[in-house]
Amino acid sequence: MTKVNKNYLKLPGSYLFSQIGKKVRAYEAAHPEKKVIRLGIGDVTQPIAPKVLSALHTAVDEMGHEETFRGYAPDLGYAFLRDVIARKDFQERGMAVAADEIFISDGVKCDCGNIQEIFSTENTIAVQDPVYPVYVDSNVMAGRGGQYDPSLQRFDQVIYLPCTRENGFVPELPARVPDLIYLCFPNNPTGAVMTKDQLQEWVDYANRNGSVLLYDAAYEAYISQPDIPHSIYECSGAGTCAIEFRSFSKTAGFTGLRLGYTVIPKTVKAEGVALWDLWARRHGTKYNGAPYIIQRAGEAVYSAEGRKQIQDQIAWYMGNAKIIADGLREAGYEVSGGVNAPYIWMRTPGHRTSWEFFDELLEQANVVGTPGAGFGPHGEYYLRLTAFGNRENTIEAVNRIKAL
Ligand SMILES: Cc1ncc(COP(=O)(O)O)c(C=O)c1O
């Protein structure tokens, strides 16, 4: 008889955003006259930048001619894109990442979720709490979570690294050493960042203990302060212990186009095996490459014109972040984030749980946030708002919350 992967049955509830979607749809169906403003899901709203759009058009036209038509992309990505990434994101910023250490993919949700496959299921993992849910869920599916304790909202084999207002939402080094450590900075959902010195401590810890750091830098383009590292490879020694994920989704509005990349220096090893080899093998076997036209669009992100257009978009979103953070602070809410990340992390008032406050905002202000508890137990008593709405809606949402 066919058996299922029982690890899937250990996952509590449905994926966070489906749960939110259900609640919002039910509310809208019952109150069709209300205008609901969504500042919940982290999806961009600005259109593709003109320079990127024109690269897309050109690439589409190339596909229509025999001489320029392209079929399967190279497993690890086209050289034109890997070269420009290596140069612009790393080498010109003083980091020694080579083009062939970059793996192009159709976005990093898959990479963050799949990377665990190249590691033994005996490894222990550590995650920030709260954090993007994909790291825990993908490891639970693979059997690394242990049992779920609903009262603690935790898996007993996962090492949770509390990120609280007391530690500035930056985790402390764990006493029990994990094998795999997921770090996400700028952080989703708290919007917190690590300084280079803080990140260096993690790199040193990983090298000292033989752990591997899985560093998700999906929001690095939103960093506005000078002392904040954009890449883990700014730290010395990261080349022997760290894998980094980067996405074009929030950097350049590619949530619908789909493009990302993973960096695995050839010097990162476990049990003497280069992780690069394992990931290349996996990529070659299970993945057939991001589309040519999208990789050309990605290349255009690095042109002078493309870069300028994208920076303007990011600045515009961060204008929204400032409106939200300032507005909520004025109204007396405790707020963090929104300076180096498009996320604003607000403490729920009156010790309401994050789902209670979510319901209250939905029903009384018709504003959708994301309950902090959905990102981990230490997200309880917080709500995440995003800066990705349009300006008019963002201002209106803040005014409605202020009027509560
Ligand atoms: C921290 C983090 N990593 C990765 C992703 C996924 O990005 P992509 O669209 O490239 O799959 C997201 C998307 O919300 C994210 O918040």
The ligand as an SDF file (V2000), in Angstrom:
LIG
                    3D

 16 16  0  0  0  0  0  0  0  0999 V2000
   13.3130   36.0780    3.6670 C   0  0  0  0  0  0  0  0  0  0  0  0
   12.8120   35.6390    2.3460 C   0  0  0  0  0  0  0  0  0  0  0  0
   13.5350   34.7830    1.6420 N   0  0  0  0  0  0  0  0  0  0  0  0
   13.1320   34.3470    0.4450 C   0  0  0  0  0  0  0  0  0  0  0  0
   11.9380   34.7720   -0.0940 C   0  0  0  0  0  0  0  0  0  0  0  0
   11.4910   34.1980   -1.4160 C   0  0  0  0  0  0  0  0  0  0  0  0
   11.8830   34.9370   -2.4590 O   0  0  0  0  0  0  0  0  0  0  0  0
   11.6170   34.5040   -3.9570 P   0  0  0  0  0  0  0  0  0  0  0  0
   10.4910   35.3390   -4.4550 O   0  0  0  0  0  0  0  0  0  0  0  0
   12.9170   34.7780   -4.6420 O   0  0  0  0  0  0  0  0  0  0  0  0
   11.2760   33.0530   -4.0000 O   0  0  0  0  0  0  0  0  0  0  0  0
   11.1580   35.6690    0.5940 C   0  0  0  0  0  0  0  0  0  0  0  0
    9.8720   36.1080    0.0260 C   0  0  0  0  0  0  0  0  0  0  0  0
    9.0290   36.6670    0.6100 O   0  0  0  0  0  0  0  0  0  0  0  0
   11.6010   36.1070    1.8600 C   0  0  0  0  0  0  0  0  0  0  0  0
   10.8720   36.9500    2.5900 O   0  0  0  0  0  0  0  0  0  0  0  0
  1  2  1  0
  2  3  1  0
  2 15  2  0
  3  4  2  0
  4  5  1  0
  5  6  1  0
  5 12  2  0
  6  7  1  0
  7  8  1  0
  8  9  2  0
  8 10  1  0
  8 11  1  0
 12 13  1  0
 12 15  1  0
 13 14  2  0
 15 16  1  0
M  END
$$$$
